[in-house]
Amino acid sequence: MRRYLLKRLLLAIPTIVGVTVLIFIVMRVLPGDPLAIIFGENTGIYVLTEEQLQASRRSLGLDKPLYAQYFAWMGDVLRGDFGRSFWRPDPVREIIVRRGAISAQIALMAVAISWVVGLPIGILSAVRRNSTLDYVSRFLVTLFMAVPSFWLGLTFILITVIFFTWKPPITVNYLWTDPLKNLQMTIGPAIAMGIGLGAFIARMNRTTLLEVIREDYVRTARAKGLTERVVILRHALKNSLLPVVTVSGLQLAGLLGGSVAVERAFGVPGLGTALVQAITERDWMVIQNLVLLYAVIFVFVNLAIDLAYGWIDPRVRYG
Amino acid sequence: MSVTEESRTVVARRMPERAPSHGLVELPLVASRALIGVLARFSRSSLLGAGSIAFLIILVFVAIFADQIAPYGPLVADYTALIHPPSLAHLAGTDNLGRDALSRVIIGARTTLFVAFTSIAIGEAVGSAWGVISGYAGGRFDLLSQRFLDVLMAFPGVILALLLLVALSAGVDTIIIAIAVTRVPGTARVIRSVVLSVREMDFVTSARAIGASPARVMAFHVAPQVVAPLLVIFASGLGGAIFAEAALSFLGLGIPPPAPSWGNMLGGILVTSFNPPWWLVVVPGLAITFTILALNLFGDALRDYLDPKLRGRLQQ
């Protein structure tokens, strides 16, 4: 187990380094130097002279050769310093902590909602196979898998505005400062994303549960005279959860970065919004570090999924 | 009738597929008859699949003849009817510039479908070629390419798409490239896994044994085997591409206005008001939802039709 963990962690290093190199190169290869965009002759807001441009380049460290810039960045990251935004006074770490908290909270709530909604529907649908309930739930599942989350968000806002004359709060509140206001801000995006995910979970769970129910040990459990409830919830469900955990993990990894479009629909200042802003402003330092953050999250969530396998299904051995 | 003539008719009757010398003229006819046959068998295998394919065919026709079908031009502004709810004159209402929402959805279908189809075609072509080469070549090349795919997978696709869109400035070409790029790693992975098993089959070994070059083996012996999974990936990818285009355009980074696409119609509402008129939210949203729904149903039916065994592998 420990060896497996070590091996996986070592394997993660080239992937993460690869991502940093890729984003570093991509940003510098694509047209649009940050200073040229903001201070350029025709595009910019302020026009700087050539000397001023050089000076600000130097102050941002953009005058050094590329490899020096890359190693300076990596060195800073290893020291836990994520640099600061090119255009704003905020250190990138601040952005990550402030906005990441909101995105992470929404992501966790969305995944929780998807389980609360998806698992029971999946179980009922599998147990009552080909009943009216099954058909209705399969119809809803297929429908909600097709509904774009950000559109669900827009409809959610529309309904609350029209029928309840209620709007999401404009001010930003954290769970630890004002839980009620915070929930008002986060519940909408969480539901908008959670329902789509839940549909996926329900479908996945139904398929795998149907397979598991056919297995011998389930028949044995029934033959022992256990109630159907215990057979399904204790014996079958646990084994049908593996793919569900995989899917949820990957979804969570995707959501932690904040679903940009849903955040936009609700006007929530999460990581996704920060990223879009950084990209439009060519704020290289912010983009680089956010991408690095995503890559690290992705790699570790994948590792966590694999470790969860062993916990759910003790037959899984790590080699 | 002479003997030779009679025998010729017999031969012709026995081999109906082999067309005579003027066969080129009949080729479209034969092809369309074959296509109808496949469609009929497919429809019998799944009613939902048949319904979805009918919907998609109608949608494609609407997109092609959008100019003739749409009651108004997409940019024609009716200043006497700004933000009007659905009425007889404007069945789906008008937006803040008095443009007819129904016409914009119909014309937008063209953009949306075109972007989705081309981006997926490019993405899957590159991804499957990559998967075939990587899986067939094996060894160090495969190892390296797998690590590179790891990096691409860990690199959030949305960010790559956003970076490309901002750097290359929003437009139809850019959004096609941006969506295509995000499709490559996933496809390459799945196709590679199929190729790994195909590679060991006897017909591949025998092709190699008679001296076929690696390129020939890959193109004529391995590649045909990945067509079935590729079709399924293609169908499900289209839904994803429509979502991606809608989301990016919604963010204002996709199809630049005033040209309509389903995504930027939704995005446009937020720019102009915090209290969006319901028809402008509902109409483009339903268009997106039903199209993705039809594509998903079609993809599922196609998967069952082509190979029930594929189920597990492609659901991951």
HADDOCK unambig.tbl for C-alpha pairs under 7 A between the chains (distance, minus, plus):
assign (segid A and resid 15 and name CA) (segid B and resid 147 and name CA) 6.98 0.50 0.50
assign (segid A and resid 15 and name CA) (segid B and resid 150 and name CA) 6.26 0.50 0.50
assign (segid A and resid 15 and name CA) (segid B and resid 151 and name CA) 5.14 0.50 0.50
assign (segid A and resid 18 and name CA) (segid B and resid 151 and name CA) 5.79 0.50 0.50
assign (segid A and resid 19 and name CA) (segid B and resid 151 and name CA) 5.50 0.50 0.50
assign (segid A and resid 19 and name CA) (segid B and resid 155 and name CA) 6.23 0.50 0.50
assign (segid A and resid 30 and name CA) (segid B and resid 167 and name CA) 5.89 0.50 0.50
assign (segid A and resid 31 and name CA) (segid B and resid 167 and name CA) 5.70 0.50 0.50
assign (segid A and resid 32 and name CA) (segid B and resid 167 and name CA) 6.12 0.50 0.50
assign (segid A and resid 143 and name CA) (segid B and resid 293 and name CA) 6.38 0.50 0.50
assign (segid A and resid 146 and name CA) (segid B and resid 289 and name CA) 5.44 0.50 0.50
assign (segid A and resid 146 and name CA) (segid B and resid 292 and name CA) 5.33 0.50 0.50
assign (segid A and resid 146 and name CA) (segid B and resid 293 and name CA) 4.95 0.50 0.50
assign (segid A and resid 147 and name CA) (segid B and resid 289 and name CA) 4.95 0.50 0.50
assign (segid A and resid 148 and name CA) (segid B and resid 243 and name CA) 6.54 0.50 0.50
assign (segid A and resid 148 and name CA) (segid B and resid 289 and name CA) 6.78 0.50 0.50
assign (segid A and resid 151 and name CA) (segid B and resid 285 and name CA) 6.20 0.50 0.50
assign (segid A and resid 155 and name CA) (segid B and resid 281 and name CA) 6.94 0.50 0.50
assign (segid A and resid 158 and name CA) (segid B and resid 276 and name CA) 6.96 0.50 0.50
assign (segid A and resid 158 and name CA) (segid B and resid 278 and name CA) 6.76 0.50 0.50
assign (segid A and resid 261 and name CA) (segid B and resid 247 and name CA) 5.95 0.50 0.50
assign (segid A and resid 261 and name CA) (segid B and resid 251 and name CA) 6.44 0.50 0.50
assign (segid A and resid 279 and name CA) (segid B and resid 163 and name CA) 6.39 0.50 0.50
assign (segid A and resid 280 and name CA) (segid B and resid 166 and name CA) 6.24 0.50 0.50
assign (segid A and resid 295 and name CA) (segid B and resid 154 and name CA) 5.10 0.50 0.50
assign (segid A and resid 295 and name CA) (segid B and resid 155 and name CA) 6.00 0.50 0.50
assign (segid A and resid 298 and name CA) (segid B and resid 154 and name CA) 5.91 0.50 0.50
assign (segid A and resid 299 and name CA) (segid B and resid 154 and name CA) 6.88 0.50 0.50
